[in-house]
Amino acid sequence: MKNLFPLKLTVSILCGTLLLASCKNGGLFKKKKYDKSTNTGWTYNDPNGSGFRVAKEKEQAKGPGLVFVQGGTFTMGATEEDVMRDWNNIPRRVTVASFYMDETEVANVHYREYLFWLNKVFQDTAITNRALPDTLVWRSELAYNEPYVEYYFRHPSYNNYPVVGVSWKQAYDYCLWRTDRVNENILWDKNIVNKKAEIQKQLQGGGQENFNTKAYLLGEYQATPGKGISTFKDPVTKQVPTNISFEEGIILPDYRLPTEAEWEYAAYGYINQNPNPRKSEKRRGEELTANKQVYPWSQNVNGLRDARHSTWQGQFLANFKRGAGDNMGVAGGLNDRSAIPGPIKAFYPNGFGLYNMAGNVSEWVADVYRPLSPTDGDDFNYYRGNKFQRMDLSTGKPERDSMGRVKYRDETEDEVKNRRNYQKGYAIDYLDGDSLSGVQYGYSVTTLIGDKSRVLKGGSWNDRAYWLSPGTRRFLEEDQSSSTIGFRCAMTRYGSQEGNGFKTGNWFQKRKQNSRKR
């Protein structure tokens, strides 16, 4: 009996709280209010309205492994004397929109996960073999590197070392696969898709019938619904959908290779040089860049060693080749402590929190290589390599290929001839190799440059310091690979350019036009 009164009091408080909440939401005493269209006055998500469903405004979630790179303007191109006399990185100011980028290079363990999934789902040796890295890249006629051929990719000692021997095409395919696995896992976590049923489907060798993001959004892949799908029922008919739409803001954008401009901008990490960046909506930041960096770090903008007064002072800030025959220094005092690529989180991250944007391995970017591309292209989100496509609807509906991906076809010139913003579906050689430019590339005859030449950025473990500057650039054919080349992924940023928690544009207090604050 002594505990009865406190129990009644607790129940009364709980009931009162629920009652107030109901009143606040429009229940019991007043009609629930729904958001309205500012253009038509029609209500959204109203069971007594049109039934038009609008998801609550939300910010873009960050995908696994990514860090936010706040965009801006910078001088793209050479920072030092053009010792190679290539004249292929003339300085030019461009702007890069905000985006996300992998914190580290893709590691051996990440790529082995990819191969495991391909083998499990397709059970097709040909498909798995196409994705295998070329471990023979370690061989040389006058060096003994055979152990790396056997062990570098698969031995657990090298789990978190960057994967090498991967061609541009293989890196591109990895990005497609990663997009689907990340989005599939998001739907599992929210119980929108039944995880147990989907994994069982994969274990049975799903083949073409595996989760693909675009196929799912188009309704061409029917996933097994989970209990969470009921949240998205039609407000009028109360019918529960089988798939959710992109408009719900749950599905992430595609993982992809970064563009050359994005990679170079991210490598500098210039935000570290700003003495007063914006940290909240209450106070604006300053448009300041203190120094022109040569390398990705701000600890010593023109040098290779850490200049801070600490236990780190004098240590190398990247994994590179100091000179002929010197890959790591002298025994007892190794300078970068790595003869070949090092762990993906070794060395100090730059201003954006990105590791090894110089040294360790050079990295594939999305662009097709041309010597003067940066001066020829747009100054906003510069990129060369566009091959515009449309969904293949030749049968009247979206089709899927043998990998389960939605099929696309190249746009024809007849389809784009009346457009104002572009007139070529194949824009890879636009103004530099096409009929308009009058330039013809005699690939393997007069030049090595062609439409399959892809840009490489950043120096590697086997490169001299010159190649560590983000402004330097080289190229290799998209179907070739090397023991010095790896890659990392990027993702487009939607919404505020300053990141989650910040607005877009400058917002002023409401007051009469032309009046000044007294």
Residue pairs with C-beta under 8 A, 6 or more apart in sequence:
19 28
22 28
23 29
23 30
25 32
26 32
26 33
34 43
34 44
34 45
34 46
34 49
35 43
35 44
35 45
35 54
36 42
36 43
36 44
37 43
37 44
42 49
42 50
42 52
43 49
43 50
44 52
44 53
44 54
45 52
45 53
45 54
45 235
46 235
47 235
47 236
47 238
48 236
49 235
49 236
50 236
51 234
51 235
51 236
51 237
53 232
53 234
53 235
54 247
55 247
55 248
55 249
58 249
59 495
59 496
59 500
59 501
60 249
60 252
60 253
60 493
60 494
60 495
60 500
61 252
62 68
62 100
63 100
63 182
63 252
63 255
63 491
64 182
65 102
65 103
65 104
65 489
66 100
66 101
66 102
66 103
66 489
66 491
67 100
67 101
67 102
67 103
67 352
67 353
67 354
68 98
68 100
68 352
68 493
68 499
69 98
69 99
69 100
69 101
69 262
69 265
69 266
69 352
69 354
70 98
70 271
70 352
70 497
70 498
70 499
71 95
71 96
71 97
71 98
71 99
71 265
71 493
71 497
72 95
72 96
72 265
72 270
73 93
73 94
73 95
73 96
74 93
74 94
74 96
74 264
74 265
74 268
74 270
75 91
75 92
75 93
75 292
76 89
76 91
76 92
76 93
76 94
76 261
76 264
76 265
76 374
76 382
76 471
77 89
77 90
77 91
77 92
77 374
77 471
78 89
78 90
78 91
78 469
78 471
78 472
79 292
79 293
79 294
79 469
79 470
79 471
80 294
80 466
80 469
80 471
82 89
83 466
86 371
87 371
88 371
88 372
88 473
89 374
89 471
89 472
89 473
90 372
90 374
90 375
91 471
92 374
92 375
92 379
93 379
94 261
94 374
94 379
94 380
94 382
95 379
95 380
95 381
96 261
96 262
96 265
96 381
97 380
97 381
97 493
97 497
98 493
98 497
98 498
98 499
99 258
99 262
99 490
99 491
99 492
99 493
100 490
100 491
100 492
100 493
101 258
101 262
101 263
101 266
101 352
101 354
101 488
101 489
101 490
101 491
102 354
102 488
102 489
102 490
103 349
103 353
103 354
103 355
104 162
104 344
104 345
104 354
104 355
104 356
104 488
105 162
105 163
105 344
105 355
105 356
105 360
105 361
105 363
105 486
105 487
105 488
106 162
106 163
106 171
106 174
106 486
106 487
106 488
106 489
107 159
107 160
107 161
107 162
107 163
107 344
108 152
108 153
108 154
108 158
108 159
108 160
108 161
108 162
108 163
109 159
109 160
110 163
111 133
111 153
111 163
111 166
111 174
112 153
112 154
114 131
114 174
114 177
114 178
115 128
115 131
115 132
117 177
117 181
118 127
118 128
118 131
118 177
119 128
120 202
120 203
120 205
121 202
121 205
121 206
121 207
121 210
122 128
122 205
122 207
122 403
123 205
123 207
124 207
127 403
130 170
131 170
131 173
131 174
133 153
133 163
133 164
133 165
133 166
133 170
133 481
134 165
134 166
134 167
134 481
135 148
135 149
135 150
135 152
135 153
135 165
136 149
136 165
137 164
137 165
137 481
137 482
137 483
138 145
138 146
138 148
138 149
138 152
138 165
138 483
139 145
139 146
139 149
145 483
148 340
148 483
151 157
151 158
152 158
152 161
152 164
152 340
153 163
153 165
160 343
160 344
160 345
161 341
161 342
161 343
161 344
162 341
162 344
162 356
162 360
162 361
162 486
163 486
163 487
164 341
164 361
164 481
164 482
164 483
164 484
164 485
164 486
165 481
165 482
165 483
166 174
166 364
166 481
166 485
166 486
166 487
167 478
167 479
167 480
167 481
168 257
168 364
168 454
168 476
168 478
168 479
169 478
169 479
170 481
171 257
171 364
171 487
172 257
174 487
174 489
175 254
175 255
175 256
175 257
175 489
176 254
176 255
176 405
178 255
178 489
179 213
179 252
179 254
179 255
180 210
180 211
180 212
180 213
182 252
182 255
183 211
183 213
183 216
183 251
183 252
184 193
184 198
184 211
184 213
186 250
186 251
186 252
187 193
187 223
187 226
187 244
187 250
188 195
188 198
188 226
190 226
190 228
190 250
191 226
191 227
191 228
191 229
192 225
192 226
192 228
192 229
192 232
192 244
192 250
193 211
193 223
193 224
193 225
193 226
193 229
194 223
194 224
194 225
194 226
195 226
197 224
198 211
198 223
198 224
201 209
201 210
201 224
202 210
206 404
207 402
207 404
208 400
208 401
208 402
208 403
208 404
209 221
209 404
210 404
211 221
211 223
211 404
212 221
212 400
212 404
212 405
212 406
213 251
213 254
214 405
214 406
215 221
215 398
215 400
215 404
215 405
215 406
216 223
216 243
217 243
217 245
217 246
217 251
218 398
218 406
219 242
219 243
220 397
220 398
220 400
220 406
221 243
221 400
221 404
222 242
222 243
223 242
223 243
225 240
225 242
229 240
229 241
229 242
229 244
230 240
232 240
232 241
232 244
232 248
233 239
233 240
233 241
234 240
234 241
244 250
244 251
252 491
253 491
253 492
253 494
254 491
254 492
255 489
255 490
255 491
256 366
256 489
256 490
256 491
256 492
257 364
257 365
257 366
257 487
257 489
257 490
258 266
258 365
258 366
258 488
258 489
258 490
259 365
259 366
259 367
259 381
259 382
259 383
259 490
260 365
260 366
260 367
260 373
260 374
260 382
260 383
260 455
260 457
260 473
261 374
261 381
261 382
261 383
262 365
262 490
263 363
263 365
263 457
263 458
263 470
263 490
264 457
264 470
264 471
266 352
266 354
266 357
267 296
267 350
267 354
267 357
267 358
267 457
267 458
267 470
268 293
268 296
268 350
268 351
268 470
269 296
269 297
269 298
269 350
269 351
269 352
269 354
269 357
270 289
270 293
270 351
271 277
271 351
271 352
272 298
272 350
272 351
273 288
273 289
273 290
273 291
273 293
273 298
273 351
274 285
274 286
274 288
274 289
274 290
275 286
275 288
275 290
276 285
276 286
276 288
277 285
277 286
278 284
278 285
278 498
278 502
279 285
281 501
281 502
281 503
291 298
291 301
292 301
293 301
293 302
294 301
294 302
294 469
295 301
295 302
295 303
295 304
295 317
295 318
295 358
295 468
295 469
295 470
296 318
296 350
296 354
296 357
296 358
296 468
296 470
297 317
297 348
297 350
297 358
298 350
298 351
299 306
299 307
299 308
299 317
299 348
300 306
300 307
300 317
304 316
304 317
304 318
304 320
304 465
304 468
305 313
305 314
305 315
305 316
305 317
306 312
306 313
306 314
306 315
306 316
306 317
306 348
307 313
312 348
316 335
316 336
316 347
317 347
317 348
317 358
318 336
318 347
318 356
318 358
318 359
318 360
318 459
318 468
319 336
319 338
319 341
319 342
319 346
319 347
319 356
319 359
319 360
319 461
320 336
320 358
320 359
320 459
320 460
320 461
320 463
320 464
320 465
320 467
320 468
321 327
321 461
321 462
321 463
321 464
322 329
322 335
322 336
322 465
323 464
327 339
327 461
327 462
328 334
328 335
328 336
328 337
328 338
328 339
329 335
329 336
329 337
336 342
336 347
336 359
338 346
338 461
339 461
340 461
340 483
341 360
341 361
341 460
341 461
341 486
342 356
342 360
342 461
344 355
344 356
344 360
345 355
346 355
346 356
346 360
347 355
347 356
347 359
347 360
349 355
350 357
356 458
357 458
357 470
358 458
358 459
358 468
358 469
358 470
359 458
359 459
359 460
359 461
359 463
359 468
360 460
360 461
360 486
361 458
361 460
361 461
361 484
361 485
361 486
362 456
362 457
362 458
362 459
362 460
362 463
362 467
362 474
362 482
362 484
362 485
362 486
363 456
363 457
363 458
363 485
363 486
363 487
363 488
364 454
364 455
364 456
364 485
364 486
364 487
365 454
365 455
365 456
365 457
366 383
366 385
366 454
367 373
367 383
367 384
367 385
367 454
367 455
368 384
368 385
368 428
368 429
368 451
368 452
368 453
368 454
368 455
369 449
369 453
369 454
369 455
369 473
369 475
370 376
370 384
370 432
370 433
370 449
371 449
372 432
373 382
373 384
373 432
374 382
376 384
376 431
376 432
377 383
377 384
384 428
384 430
384 432
385 428
386 427
386 428
386 430
387 410
387 425
387 426
387 427
387 428
388 410
388 411
388 416
388 422
388 425
388 426
388 427
389 408
389 409
389 410
389 411
389 425
390 408
390 409
390 411
390 415
391 398
391 406
391 407
391 408
391 409
392 398
392 399
392 407
392 408
392 409
394 409
398 406
398 407
399 406
399 407
400 406
400 407
401 407
410 425
410 426
411 425
412 425
413 423
413 424
413 425
415 425
416 422
416 423
416 424
416 425
417 423
424 430
424 434
428 451
429 437
429 441
429 451
430 436
431 437
432 439
433 439
433 440
433 441
433 451
441 447
441 449
441 450
441 451
443 449
443 450
448 475
449 475
450 477
452 477
452 478
452 479
453 475
453 476
453 477
453 478
454 475
454 476
454 477
454 478
455 473
455 474
455 475
456 473
456 474
456 475
456 476
456 485
457 470
457 472
457 473
458 467
458 468
458 470
459 465
459 466
459 467
459 468
459 472
460 467
460 484
460 485
461 484
462 483
462 484
463 484
466 472
467 474
476 482
476 485
495 504
496 502
496 503
496 504
497 504
511 517
